[in-house]
Amino acid sequence: MIDLACEPSHPFDVIITHSFSRFFRDSMLFEIYARRLKKAGLDLVSMTQEVGDDPTSQLIRKVVVLFDEYSSQENAKHRSGFTAGRHSSESRCSKGNSACRGTN
């Protein structure tokens, strides 16, 4: 879609995303593509994170994107820990461990 948007035929003028974190979770890639779109004359708009286009708004957007990346990494840590713990608990209980009686 980005390649199509940046073509000389310029089929549309704006890309709308629910939030900046849905566009990219990596702040570096976000900035690369946001600048590419800007250079091609396209606007990138977040439905839930409204910012302007002045220098202060650009700074706010970058902080929001960095925080979104951090939040995504933290969430991934908690999900992988939960999954690993759940599987190890299931394997102990499946062997008939007396501590697991009543939990199956």
N, C-alpha and C positions, 0 to 999 in steps of 0.2 A: 504494500500500500504506500509506503514511504517513497519507494522508487517511482511508482506511478504518479504520486503527488508532485514529485520534483521534476517530472518530465517537462520539456518545453511547451507541450500542449496545455499544461497547467489545468487538469480537469476539475480541480476544486481548490478552494481558498483557505480552508480551515480543517483541522483534524480535532475532533472532540473525543475526549477520554473521560471516563468516570472520575478518575483521580490520577495524579501524576504517577503514583506507584503502579497503576495498571498499564501505563505506557512503558515504563522500564523500572525494574527494581534496583538496577545498578546505576548509581549517580553519574558515573563517568559516561556510560553509554547514553543515558538520558540527555546529558549535556551535548554530546556529539550530535545526536539526532535532532535535538531541539534547535541547535545552531544551523544544522543542515536545512531544516524546514524554514527557519527564519530567512536564511540566505536565498531560498527559492521563493520567498514572498508569501509563505504560508503561516497561519497562526496556529498555535497549539493551545487548546482551551480545555481546562479541567472543569467538569460540571460541579465538583464538590470543593475545589480549592481555587477560588477566584483570586487571581492576582492581576495586576496591571502590566504595563510594558516599560515603565520608567526604571531607572537604576535601582531604586529602593525595592520595587516589586520584584525585580530580577534577583536581588539578594534574598528576599523572602522566599521566592520559589526554590532557590538553591538550598536553603536551609531546610525547607519542607521536604525536598527530594532526598537530602542526606538523612533526615530523620526517618523517612519512609524506608530507606535502604537499611538503616540500623534496626528498625522494627521488624522488617522482614527476616533479617538474620537472627534476631532474638527468637522470633516465632518458630523458625526452622529448628533452632536448638531445642526448644521445648517439645516440639512435635517428635523429633527423632528420639529424644530421651524417653518420652511417654511410650512410643512404639517399642523401643528396645526393652523397657521395663515390663511392658505388658506381655511380650513374647516370652521373656524369661520366666515370668510368673506362671504363664500357661504351661510351659514345659515342666515346671516343678509340680504343678497340680495334676498334670496328666499322668504322672508316674505314681499316683495314689498316695502322695505325701499326706500324712495325718493332719498337718497344719492347714491343709486346703479343704478338708471335709466340710461340706455345707456351702462351699463357694462355687461348686460346679453345677 
